[in-house]
Amino acid sequence: MKNALKKIGKVLLVILIILAVFFLGVFIFHRVMLSKEKPLIAEPLGTMVEVDGGEMCVYTEGEGEHTIVFMSGYGTPSPILDFKPLYSRLSDDFRIVVVEKFGYGFSDETDMSRDIDTMLEQTRKAIAGADIEGEFILCPHSASGIEAIYWAQKYPDEIEGIAFLDVAMPGYHEEAGYSIFEDELMQFIMNSGLGRLIPVEAQPYAYNTDDLTDEEKAQFKALLFARRGSETMIHEAEWCKENMETISGNAVPDVPMLFFTSKQMAAVMFPSDPEKYLTLAERYTGRKVENILLECGHSVHVEEPDFIAEKIRGFAENLDEEQ
């Protein structure tokens, strides 16, 4: 019996040593690759604007009577590149703006609070610092729906309308629940290097489209491994529930709204009753709104850019008619 236990102990020790060597090797490889990839992201794709002691990246493209501000979902490593499939289909008729929050894309990290007031004011400062003026059509994806709603609540005169890309809104967390564990787990996976074992092709980013050049795909991949595990993103996740409570305590903004909602996301987040997810827009606003249900995943701007671009054009035309 003792001999058997000794053999088991030796086997377990060998397994532990192999695992330790494996994880150490993965971590060292990750650090070496980060160093090699650094030149790919040395030059930002947009304009760097000083905000609250750091620098935020603001990308602009195109011209038009309307300015569309794209606001990325939580954890998007490169908002500028991830929104490209959609804004490249709109920049002939609109001025396009993509704001990369602190901790995202080419923007710096920050240890400042990620409460909704701070994030919104930093977004507004970045836009102003890039010499962009006028009313905006906001185009938020996922968690940035919270910031877009708050923007319209706090500064309605700055917002022409909002086109929501499968966003979080009041009622979302009450039904789906909320835990930061998954965010912290992803941070560990990315910072340990284990994330390099997950093919980028398996993730729902614009990386997997023909809209990005080979050079842009290399930049996107470099930003994924450099940014996805940032402490700034974790701090943002920690504030998510409280930020949602802030907008829930205010009146629904009285601005034109257009919603794009993912049926696949509804099945994932509200498996027992997907209809609750699909009707969040109507239940939050308390009125009949255009809520377009899409047979695609959460990254609707990546999977259905042609359809969404055409709908946003129509949305803008309706804004002109209402003026």
C-alpha positions as CSV (number, residue, x, y, z in Angstrom):
1,M,0.0,0.0,0.0
2,K,2.8,2.4,0.9
3,N,4.6,1.6,-2.3
4,A,1.5,2.3,-4.3
5,L,1.1,5.7,-2.6
6,K,4.7,6.5,-3.3
7,K,4.2,5.7,-7.0
8,I,1.1,7.9,-7.1
9,G,2.9,10.7,-5.4
10,K,5.8,10.5,-7.9
11,V,3.4,10.5,-10.8
12,L,1.6,13.6,-9.4
13,L,4.9,15.3,-8.8
14,V,6.0,14.6,-12.4
15,I,2.6,15.9,-13.7
16,L,3.0,19.1,-11.6
17,I,6.5,19.7,-12.8
18,I,5.4,19.2,-16.5
19,L,2.5,21.7,-15.9
20,A,4.8,24.2,-14.2
21,V,7.3,24.0,-17.1
22,F,4.4,24.3,-19.6
23,F,2.9,27.4,-18.0
24,L,6.3,29.0,-17.6
25,G,7.1,28.3,-21.2
26,V,3.8,29.8,-22.3
27,F,4.4,32.9,-20.2
28,I,7.9,33.5,-21.5
29,F,6.8,33.0,-25.1
30,H,4.0,35.5,-24.5
31,R,6.4,38.1,-23.1
32,V,8.8,37.6,-26.0
33,M,6.0,38.0,-28.5
34,L,4.7,41.2,-26.8
35,S,8.1,42.6,-27.4
36,K,8.2,41.6,-31.0
37,E,4.7,42.9,-31.7
38,K,5.3,46.3,-30.0
39,P,6.5,48.0,-33.2
40,L,3.2,47.0,-34.9
41,I,1.3,49.3,-32.5
42,A,3.9,52.0,-32.0
43,E,2.1,54.4,-34.3
44,P,-1.6,55.0,-33.4
45,L,-4.2,54.9,-36.2
46,G,-5.9,58.0,-34.9
47,T,-5.1,61.3,-33.2
48,M,-3.7,61.1,-29.6
49,V,-5.5,63.7,-27.4
50,E,-4.5,64.6,-23.9
51,V,-7.2,63.9,-21.4
52,D,-6.9,64.0,-17.6
53,G,-3.1,63.4,-17.6
54,G,-3.2,60.6,-20.2
55,E,-3.7,60.2,-23.9
56,M,-6.8,58.9,-25.6
57,C,-6.9,57.9,-29.3
58,V,-9.6,59.4,-31.6
59,Y,-10.0,58.2,-35.1
60,T,-11.9,60.2,-37.8
61,E,-12.8,59.5,-41.4
62,G,-15.2,60.8,-44.0
63,E,-17.4,63.9,-44.3
64,G,-21.0,64.6,-44.1
65,E,-23.8,66.6,-42.4
66,H,-24.0,64.1,-39.6
67,T,-21.3,62.9,-37.3
68,I,-21.5,59.3,-36.0
69,V,-19.6,58.5,-32.8
70,F,-18.8,54.8,-32.5
71,M,-18.4,53.5,-28.9
72,S,-17.0,50.1,-28.3
73,G,-18.2,47.3,-26.2
74,Y,-16.4,46.0,-23.1
75,G,-13.1,44.3,-23.8
76,T,-12.8,45.2,-27.5
77,P,-9.0,45.3,-28.0
78,S,-9.1,47.6,-31.0
79,P,-12.3,49.6,-31.4
80,I,-10.9,51.5,-34.4
81,L,-10.3,48.3,-36.3
82,D,-13.3,46.4,-35.0
83,F,-15.8,49.0,-36.2
84,K,-14.1,49.2,-39.6
85,P,-16.6,46.8,-41.4
86,L,-19.4,49.2,-40.5
87,Y,-17.9,52.7,-40.7
88,S,-16.2,51.9,-44.0
89,R,-19.7,51.5,-45.4
90,L,-20.8,54.9,-44.0
91,S,-17.8,57.2,-44.4
92,D,-18.8,58.4,-47.9
93,D,-21.9,60.0,-46.4
94,F,-21.0,60.7,-42.8
95,R,-18.2,62.0,-40.6
96,I,-17.0,59.0,-38.6
97,V,-15.5,59.2,-35.1
98,V,-14.2,56.3,-33.1
99,V,-13.2,57.1,-29.5
100,E,-10.9,54.6,-27.7
101,K,-11.5,54.7,-24.0
102,F,-8.5,54.5,-21.6
103,G,-7.3,50.9,-21.6
104,Y,-8.5,50.2,-25.1
105,G,-6.7,50.2,-28.4
106,F,-4.0,52.9,-28.7
107,S,-5.2,54.8,-25.6
108,D,-3.2,54.8,-22.3
109,E,-4.2,52.9,-19.2
110,T,-5.5,54.9,-16.3
111,D,-6.1,54.3,-12.6
112,M,-8.9,56.9,-12.5
113,S,-12.4,55.7,-11.5
114,R,-14.5,54.0,-14.2
115,D,-17.8,55.5,-13.0
116,I,-20.1,56.6,-15.7
117,D,-19.6,60.3,-15.1
118,T,-15.8,60.0,-15.4
119,M,-15.9,57.9,-18.6
120,L,-18.4,60.1,-20.3
121,E,-16.5,63.3,-19.5
122,Q,-13.3,61.8,-20.8
123,T,-15.0,60.8,-24.1
124,R,-16.4,64.3,-24.5
125,K,-13.0,65.8,-23.7
126,A,-11.3,63.5,-26.3
127,I,-13.7,64.5,-29.0
128,A,-13.4,68.2,-28.2
129,G,-9.6,67.8,-28.1
130,A,-9.7,66.4,-31.6
131,D,-11.5,69.6,-32.7
132,I,-14.8,67.7,-33.4
133,E,-17.9,69.8,-32.8
134,G,-21.6,69.5,-33.5
135,E,-24.5,67.2,-32.5
136,F,-23.8,63.4,-32.8
137,I,-25.5,60.2,-33.7
138,L,-24.1,57.8,-31.2
139,C,-23.5,54.2,-32.2
140,P,-22.6,52.2,-29.1
141,H,-22.0,48.4,-29.0
142,S,-22.7,46.2,-26.0
143,A,-21.7,47.7,-22.6
144,S,-21.2,51.2,-24.0
145,G,-24.9,51.4,-24.4
146,I,-24.8,52.5,-20.8
147,E,-22.6,55.5,-21.6
148,A,-24.6,56.4,-24.6
149,I,-27.8,56.5,-22.7
150,Y,-26.2,58.6,-19.9
151,W,-24.8,61.0,-22.5
152,A,-28.3,61.6,-23.9
153,Q,-29.7,61.9,-20.4
154,K,-27.1,64.4,-19.3
155,Y,-26.5,66.4,-22.5
156,P,-29.5,65.9,-24.7
157,D,-28.7,68.9,-26.9
158,E,-25.5,67.1,-28.0
159,I,-27.3,64.0,-29.3
160,E,-29.3,63.8,-32.6
161,G,-30.1,60.1,-32.1
162,I,-28.7,56.8,-31.0
163,A,-28.3,53.6,-33.0
164,F,-27.7,50.8,-30.5
165,L,-25.7,47.8,-31.6
166,D,-27.0,44.9,-29.3
167,V,-26.3,46.9,-26.1
168,A,-26.7,46.4,-22.4
169,M,-29.5,48.5,-21.0
170,P,-31.7,48.6,-17.9
171,G,-33.3,45.2,-17.4
172,Y,-30.3,43.4,-18.8
173,H,-28.5,42.5,-15.5
174,E,-31.7,42.0,-13.6
175,E,-32.4,39.0,-15.9
176,A,-29.0,37.8,-16.9
177,G,-27.2,38.3,-13.5
178,Y,-23.7,39.8,-13.2
179,S,-20.4,38.4,-12.1
180,I,-16.9,39.8,-12.6
181,F,-15.4,36.3,-12.3
182,E,-15.4,35.8,-16.1
183,D,-13.7,39.1,-16.6
184,E,-11.0,38.3,-14.1
185,L,-10.6,34.8,-15.6
186,M,-10.1,36.4,-19.1
187,Q,-7.5,38.8,-17.7
188,F,-5.6,35.9,-16.2
189,I,-5.8,33.9,-19.5
190,M,-4.5,36.8,-21.5
191,N,-1.8,38.0,-19.1
192,S,-0.5,34.5,-18.6
193,G,-0.1,33.9,-22.3
194,L,-2.7,31.2,-22.4
195,G,-4.8,33.4,-24.6
196,R,-2.3,32.7,-27.4
197,L,-3.5,29.2,-27.5
198,I,-7.0,30.4,-28.5
199,P,-7.1,31.1,-32.2
200,V,-8.1,34.7,-33.0
201,E,-10.1,33.2,-35.8
202,A,-12.4,31.7,-33.2
203,Q,-13.3,35.1,-31.7
204,P,-16.1,37.4,-32.9
205,Y,-13.9,40.3,-34.1
206,A,-13.5,42.2,-37.3
207,Y,-10.1,40.4,-37.5
208,N,-12.0,37.6,-39.3
209,T,-13.4,39.7,-42.1
210,D,-12.0,40.8,-45.4
211,D,-12.5,44.5,-44.4
212,L,-9.1,44.5,-42.6
213,T,-5.8,44.4,-44.5
214,D,-3.1,42.0,-43.5
215,E,-1.3,44.8,-41.8
216,E,-4.4,45.8,-39.9
217,K,-4.9,42.2,-38.9
218,A,-1.4,42.1,-37.5
219,Q,-2.1,45.3,-35.5
220,F,-5.4,43.9,-34.3
221,K,-3.7,40.7,-33.0
222,A,-0.9,42.7,-31.3
223,L,-3.5,44.9,-29.6
224,L,-5.5,41.9,-28.5
225,F,-2.6,40.5,-26.6
226,A,-1.4,43.8,-25.3
227,R,-4.8,45.2,-24.2
228,R,-7.3,42.5,-23.4
229,G,-5.9,41.8,-19.9
230,S,-5.6,45.5,-18.9
231,E,-6.3,46.5,-15.3
232,T,-8.3,49.5,-16.7
233,M,-10.8,47.1,-18.3
234,I,-11.2,45.2,-15.0
235,H,-11.9,48.4,-13.1
236,E,-14.6,49.2,-15.7
237,A,-16.2,45.8,-15.2
238,E,-16.3,46.5,-11.5
239,W,-18.3,49.7,-12.0
240,C,-20.7,48.2,-14.6
241,K,-23.5,47.4,-12.2
242,E,-23.4,50.7,-10.4
243,N,-23.2,52.6,-13.7
244,M,-26.3,50.7,-14.9
245,E,-28.1,51.7,-11.7
246,T,-27.2,55.4,-12.4
247,I,-28.9,55.4,-15.8
248,S,-31.8,53.4,-14.4
249,G,-32.5,56.1,-11.9
250,N,-32.8,58.8,-14.6
251,A,-35.6,59.3,-17.1
252,V,-35.4,57.6,-20.5
253,P,-33.7,60.1,-22.8
254,D,-36.1,61.8,-25.2
255,V,-34.0,61.3,-28.4
256,P,-34.7,59.2,-31.5
257,M,-33.5,55.6,-31.1
258,L,-32.8,52.7,-33.3
259,F,-32.0,49.2,-31.9
260,F,-30.3,46.2,-33.4
261,T,-30.7,43.1,-31.3
262,S,-29.0,39.7,-31.7
263,K,-31.2,36.6,-31.5
264,Q,-28.2,34.5,-30.8
265,M,-27.2,36.6,-27.8
266,A,-30.8,36.4,-26.5
267,A,-30.6,32.6,-26.5
268,V,-27.2,32.7,-24.7
269,M,-28.0,35.4,-22.1
270,F,-31.7,34.6,-21.4
271,P,-31.9,30.8,-22.3
272,S,-35.1,30.2,-20.4
273,D,-36.9,33.1,-22.0
274,P,-35.1,34.8,-24.9
275,E,-38.1,37.0,-25.6
276,K,-37.2,39.1,-22.5
277,Y,-33.9,40.0,-24.1
278,L,-35.4,40.6,-27.5
279,T,-37.9,43.1,-26.0
280,L,-35.5,45.0,-23.7
281,A,-35.6,48.0,-25.9
282,E,-39.4,48.4,-25.8
283,R,-39.6,47.6,-22.1
284,Y,-36.9,50.2,-21.2
285,T,-38.2,53.0,-23.4
286,G,-41.8,52.3,-22.6
287,R,-42.7,53.1,-26.1
288,K,-42.8,51.6,-29.6
289,V,-39.3,51.9,-31.1
290,E,-37.7,50.3,-34.1
291,N,-36.0,47.2,-32.8
292,I,-34.5,45.1,-35.5
293,L,-33.9,41.5,-34.6
294,L,-30.9,39.9,-36.3
295,E,-30.0,36.3,-37.0
296,C,-26.4,36.7,-35.9
297,G,-24.1,36.9,-32.9
298,H,-23.4,39.7,-30.5
299,S,-20.9,41.6,-32.8
300,V,-23.7,42.7,-35.1
301,H,-21.5,45.4,-36.6
302,V,-19.1,42.7,-37.8
303,E,-21.6,40.2,-39.0
304,E,-24.2,42.4,-40.6
305,P,-22.4,45.6,-41.7
306,D,-24.2,46.1,-45.0
307,F,-27.6,45.8,-43.6
308,I,-26.9,48.0,-40.5
309,A,-25.2,50.7,-42.6
310,E,-28.3,51.0,-44.8
311,K,-30.6,51.2,-41.8
312,I,-28.4,53.9,-40.2
313,R,-28.7,55.9,-43.4
314,G,-32.4,55.7,-43.2
315,F,-32.3,56.6,-39.6
316,A,-30.3,59.8,-40.4
317,E,-32.7,60.7,-43.2
318,N,-35.6,60.5,-40.8
319,L,-33.7,62.8,-38.4
320,D,-33.4,65.4,-41.3
321,E,-37.1,65.1,-42.0
322,E,-38.0,65.7,-38.3
323,Q,-35.9,68.9,-38.0
